[in-house]
Amino acid sequence: MTPKVVSRNEWIAARKDLLAKEREATHVRDALSAERRNLPMVEIDKEYTFEGPTGKASLLDLFGKHRQLVVYHFMFPPDEEEGCSSCSFFADNVNHLEHLRSRDTNFAAISRAPIAKIEAFKARMGWDFPWYSSFGTDFNYDFHATQDETVAPVDYNFMDKAALEKAGKPWFCKGEQPGMSVFLRDENRVYHTYSTYARGTDNFSFTYNLLDLTPLGRQDGEWKIGGFKYHDKYSAED
């Protein structure tokens, strides 16, 4: 990258031009957030049983005492010993859930790996957020976080297999995939209100948001999700 060096006055003028665009983007984001809040909901009429560190839990249990629940679909298949490095990068940005819970909202990660593997990896990485196993259930397939045509038709980011292949994204047609889903409860009823996948999750990353402010940007082609190591695998040279 060759920097373009200008005078302070020229920089101020360019920065003001960009600020106008940033403000416009902020207003668009606010409007999208309002539209997202007004999406219709779907009642969950299937029972899901998860395994947590203290035993079995229902989807309703994951809310705790809160009305809202955000679930991160953490890529960790049953036959692996550690979770996805990209999902681990996201998890490193999850901290101090007290702030979220003060707004009547809980957070949990869910993976298909057995709970023993989840607990071992979680301890290694030093995380303390709630993390449950959906091993042996339909949850990942129903919320399109696992693609397996022998179980259910391919559907990722609201695109079927043909659409994904036509878009040049065949890698989304098989295996574990990242995503987030949001739920609301009303007494003992649970409603699915929102899901987002692929790049829809990267805006929740503290690291990405900071890198987006810098001249060199994300340094990963600007569109990829990932490319980071496990935080305990960086060397002094990194």
C-alpha positions, -999 to +999 in steps of 0.1 A: +000+000+000+014+034-010+000+061+012-013+093-003+001+121+018-017+155+017-018+187+038-038+189+070-065+210+053-068+186+025-071+157+050-098+176+069-118+181+037-115+145+027-124+134+063-155+156+063-166+140+030-163+106+045-180+116+077-211+126+057-212+091+042-206+075+076-235+094+091-257+083+062-246+047+068-255+051+105-290+062+097-294+033+073-282+009+100-307+024+125-335+020+100-324-016+094-323-023+131-359-010+135-370-031+105-353-061+121-371-056+154-404-056+135-399-089+117-427-114+123-419-144+145-423-181+143-433-201+174-410-230+182-432-261+186-404-287+187-387-298+219-349-296+219-328-311+247-293-298+250-265-310+272-248-285+294-221-286+321-247-293+348-269-317+328-298-315+303-315-282+293-344-272+271-343-242+248-364-224+273-338-231+300-312-213+280-330-180+285-324-182+322-346-154+337-344-133+306-369-127+278-345-127+249-318-152+238-290-149+213-275-182+201-242-184+183-240-215+161-204-225+169-188-248+143-176-278+163-186-312+148-187-343+169-156-359+154-132-330+160-113-323+192-113-285+189-138-259+176-135-240+144-107-213+146-129-187+130-157-193+155-130-192+182-120-158+169-156-147+173-158-162+208-128-143+219-149-111+213-176-123+238-171-108+272-189-095+302-224-108+295-237-087+324-242-058+300-263-079+277-282-094+306-290-060+320-311-056+288-331-088+296-311-108+270-290-139+275-263-155+252-253-191+246-232-209+221-245-243+207-224-269+189-229-306+178-198-317+196-204-337+228-204-317+260-171-333+273-152-320+242-169-286+245-159-283+282-123-293+275-119-268+246-137-241+265-113-246+295-083-245+272-094-212+256-104-196+290-140-187+280-168-185+305-199-180+284-227-206+284-220-233+258-243-263+251-242-295+230-269-302+206-254-336+198-281-361+187-308-334+181-322-317+150-314-282+163-284-275+140-302-288+110-334-270+117-316-237+121-293-244+090-260-244+109-252-279+097-256-289+060-261-327+054-283-337+025-289-371+041-306-353+070-322-323+054-321-303+022-292-278+019-303-243+030-277-217+041-281-180+043-316-184+029-303-200-003-307-236-014-280-258-029-286-247-065-285-210-056-253-215-035-236-233-063-247-207-089-233-180-066-200-198-066-203-208-029-203-246-029-184-247+004-216-237+022-234-269+010-217-294+033-208-295+070-208-270+098-215-234+091-214-202+113-245-182+122-265-165+149-302-170+159-324-148+181-353-160+202-380-143+223-400-160+250-435-152+263-440-172+295-434-208+283-436-201+246-405-195+225-404-176+192-377-175+166-373-139+155-341-136+135-311-155+121-280-143+102-252-163+086-219-159+068-208-123+068-239-114+088-219-123+119-187-104+114-201-071+125-203-084+160-165-087+162-146-061+182-114-069+163-130-065+128-146-032+139-113-018+150-094-031+119-121-015+097-109+019+110-073+013+099-055+020+066-046-017+062-081-029+070-087-066+078-058-078+057-077-109+046-092-098+013-119-077+031-146-104+026-134-135+043-146-147+077-115-160+096-079-164+088-070-159+125-053-185+147-064-198+180-054-172+205-031-196+223-013-205+190+003-171+182+040-169+183+063-139+192+068-134+154+030-131+149 
